[in-house]
Amino acid sequence: MNVQELLHKVAQSADKRVDIPTAPPIELVALIVRWARHLRDWKVSTLADFATVSLSTVERVERGERVSEEALDRIALALGYEKGAFHEPRLPIGPDAVAEQMVETYAHLEPVDVVPMKTQRAVREAARCQAFLVHRPGVPDTYDQEIAALTEWLDFASFELSDDIEIEGGEDVPRRRLYNDILSCVTELERRGLTVLSGVMSAPQPGLPDWTVAVLSITPKLTDPGAVKRKQVFVDRRHVAMPNLRFADID
């Protein structure tokens, strides 16, 4: 069953009574699983491995076919949903409320190209931005000190790069050493089980047409195993519509 057929099935299910608890339509579960997987830039095999189900099970779910509740729970947990989210009966909220939730969740997202923050070039591009966004879903508070150190180093590098003083011979040794210090922070986060990606997002503001935001995506390898190969992250544009932005945590 393709996406258009799934949408048609979901639309048909909207005509059912909304005063009787019912399980989510499997067609709606299929759409949610597909969207959630694509937002993470996971392959079907990545989701299957992380959820400890077979590849064919994920494929069947995404086609809108029935699978066991245990398999649905494993897939739900792998995607960050609660156990029972894909099969436990509940009062339907109606098509209008569903549409409103979908708009609230997805309408403001914008893809941003990212790469592993492992090179001086990646550091330099982030430091040249006018603002930073730190995206750290699922990262425990125990990492706060290391993440704060990384953002402080980047802020300092941004200040250094904004200096208009010309240095004979091009980029000086202290500046390259600064980049290496930043990369050392990234290496420590990686050693402690996190993946650090970075990218640059164009976010023009009133009177600031060239405004850019450095997006730092920091995720646990245990709960986001496909992050290291990710090419894009999705940023809520509403979080960058503020000219005074410097650092922001988005959960």
C-alpha positions in Angstrom: 0.0 0.0 0.0 1.5 3.3 -1.1 1.3 6.7 0.7 -1.8 7.9 -1.2 -3.6 4.7 -0.4 -2.7 5.0 3.2 -4.0 8.6 3.3 -7.3 7.5 1.7 -7.7 4.8 4.4 -7.0 7.3 7.2 -9.6 9.6 5.7 -12.1 6.8 5.6 -11.4 6.0 9.3 -12.2 9.6 10.3 -15.9 8.9 9.7 -16.0 6.4 12.6 -17.6 7.3 16.0 -15.5 9.4 18.3 -17.2 8.3 21.6 -15.9 4.8 21.7 -12.3 3.9 22.5 -10.7 2.3 19.5 -7.1 1.4 18.5 -5.4 3.7 16.1 -6.0 2.7 12.5 -3.1 0.6 11.2 -2.9 3.0 8.2 -2.3 5.9 10.5 0.4 3.9 12.4 2.0 3.2 9.0 2.2 6.9 8.2 3.5 7.8 11.6 6.2 5.1 11.5 7.3 6.2 8.0 7.4 9.9 9.0 9.3 9.3 12.2 11.8 7.1 10.5 12.4 9.6 7.7 12.8 12.4 10.1 15.6 10.4 11.7 17.0 9.6 8.3 17.0 5.9 9.3 16.9 3.1 6.8 14.3 0.4 7.3 17.0 -1.9 8.4 18.2 0.6 11.0 14.8 0.8 12.6 14.4 -3.0 12.5 17.8 -3.5 14.2 17.1 -0.9 16.9 13.6 -2.2 17.5 14.8 -5.9 17.5 12.2 -6.9 14.9 12.6 -8.4 11.5 13.1 -6.2 8.4 9.8 -7.7 7.0 7.9 -6.6 10.1 8.9 -3.0 9.7 8.0 -3.2 6.0 4.6 -4.7 6.8 3.9 -2.0 9.3 4.8 0.7 6.8 2.5 -0.9 4.2 -0.4 -0.8 6.7 -0.5 -4.5 7.4 -1.2 -6.1 10.7 1.6 -7.3 13.0 1.7 -8.3 16.6 1.2 -5.8 19.5 4.7 -6.8 20.8 6.3 -5.8 17.5 4.3 -2.5 17.5 5.5 -1.8 21.0 9.2 -2.4 20.1 8.9 -0.1 17.0 7.1 2.5 19.1 9.8 2.5 21.8 12.6 2.6 19.1 11.0 5.8 17.7 10.5 7.5 21.0 6.8 6.7 21.6 5.3 5.1 24.7 4.5 1.4 24.9 1.0 0.9 23.6 1.0 4.0 21.5 0.3 2.1 18.3 -2.3 -0.3 19.4 -4.0 0.6 22.7 -7.7 1.7 22.4 -8.4 5.4 23.1 -11.0 7.9 22.3 -10.5 9.2 18.8 -9.9 13.0 18.6 -11.5 13.5 15.2 -10.0 14.5 11.8 -9.8 18.2 12.5 -7.8 17.7 15.7 -5.6 15.2 13.9 -4.9 17.7 11.2 -4.1 20.4 13.7 -1.7 18.2 15.5 0.0 17.2 12.2 0.4 20.9 11.3 1.8 21.7 14.7 4.3 18.9 14.6 5.5 19.0 11.0 4.5 22.3 9.2 7.3 24.4 10.7 10.1 21.9 10.2 12.9 22.8 7.8 15.7 20.4 6.6 19.3 21.4 7.3 22.3 19.6 5.8 24.6 18.3 8.5 28.0 16.5 8.7 29.9 15.0 11.7 31.7 17.8 13.5 35.1 16.3 13.0 37.0 18.8 10.9 38.3 22.3 11.3 36.2 23.3 8.3 33.0 22.2 10.2 34.1 24.2 13.2 34.9 27.3 11.1 31.5 27.2 9.4 29.7 26.9 12.7 31.7 29.7 14.3 31.0 32.1 11.4 27.3 32.0 12.1 25.5 34.7 14.0 23.6 32.3 16.3 23.5 28.8 17.5 20.9 26.1 18.1 21.7 23.1 20.2 19.4 20.2 19.5 19.9 17.4 22.1 16.8 15.1 22.2 17.2 12.3 24.8 20.6 13.6 26.0 20.8 13.3 29.9 21.7 16.2 32.1 25.0 14.4 33.0 26.3 15.8 29.7 25.5 19.4 30.5 29.0 20.4 31.4 30.6 19.0 28.3 28.0 20.5 26.0 28.3 23.9 27.7 32.1 23.7 27.2 31.6 23.0 23.5 29.2 26.0 23.0 31.4 28.3 25.0 34.4 27.4 22.8 32.3 28.0 19.7 31.2 31.3 21.0 34.8 32.3 21.6 35.8 31.1 18.1 32.9 33.2 16.7 34.4 36.2 18.5 37.9 35.5 17.1 36.6 35.1 13.5 34.7 38.4 13.8 38.0 40.2 14.5 38.9 42.4 11.4 42.6 42.5 12.2 44.7 41.0 9.4 47.4 38.6 10.5 50.4 38.2 8.3 50.6 34.7 6.8 46.9 34.1 7.0 45.3 32.0 9.7 47.5 32.1 12.8 48.6 29.1 14.9 46.6 30.1 18.0 43.4 30.1 15.9 44.1 26.6 14.6 44.8 25.5 18.1 41.5 26.9 19.1 39.8 24.8 16.4 41.6 21.7 17.8 40.4 22.5 21.3 36.8 22.6 20.0 37.3 19.3 18.2 38.7 17.9 21.4 35.4 18.7 23.1 33.6 17.0 20.3 35.8 13.9 20.6 35.1 13.7 24.4 31.4 13.8 23.7 31.8 11.1 21.1 33.8 9.0 23.5 31.0 9.3 26.1 28.5 7.9 23.7 27.1 10.8 21.8 27.0 11.8 18.1 27.8 15.4 17.2 26.6 16.8 13.9 26.7 20.4 12.6 25.2 22.4 9.8 24.4 25.9 8.8 20.8 27.2 8.4 19.9 30.4 6.5 17.5 32.3 8.7 17.2 35.9 7.4 15.7 38.3 10.0 14.2 41.8 9.5 17.1 44.0 8.5 19.5 41.0 8.6 19.2 39.3 5.3 22.4 37.3 5.7 21.6 35.9 9.2 22.7 32.3 9.6 22.3 29.8 12.4 24.7 27.0 13.3 22.7 23.9 14.1 24.4 21.4 16.5 22.7 18.1 16.7 23.8 16.0 19.7 22.2 12.6 20.2 22.9 9.4 22.2 24.3 6.6 20.1 22.2 4.1 22.1 18.9 5.7 21.2 19.8 7.1 17.8 22.1 4.6 16.1 21.7 6.0 12.6 22.8 9.5 13.5 26.4 9.1 12.4 25.2 8.6 8.8 22.6 11.3 8.9 22.7 13.9 6.1 19.9 16.2 7.4 18.2 17.2 10.6 14.8 19.0 10.8 14.7 22.3 12.6 11.6 24.1 13.9 11.9 27.5 12.1 10.0 29.2 15.0 13.1 28.7 17.2 15.3 30.9 14.9 12.9 33.8 14.4 14.6 35.9 17.0 17.5 38.3 16.2 18.9 38.2 19.7 19.3 34.4 19.7 22.7 33.0 20.8 22.2 29.6 22.3 19.0 27.6 22.6 18.2 24.1 23.7 15.4 22.3 21.8 14.0 19.1 23.2 
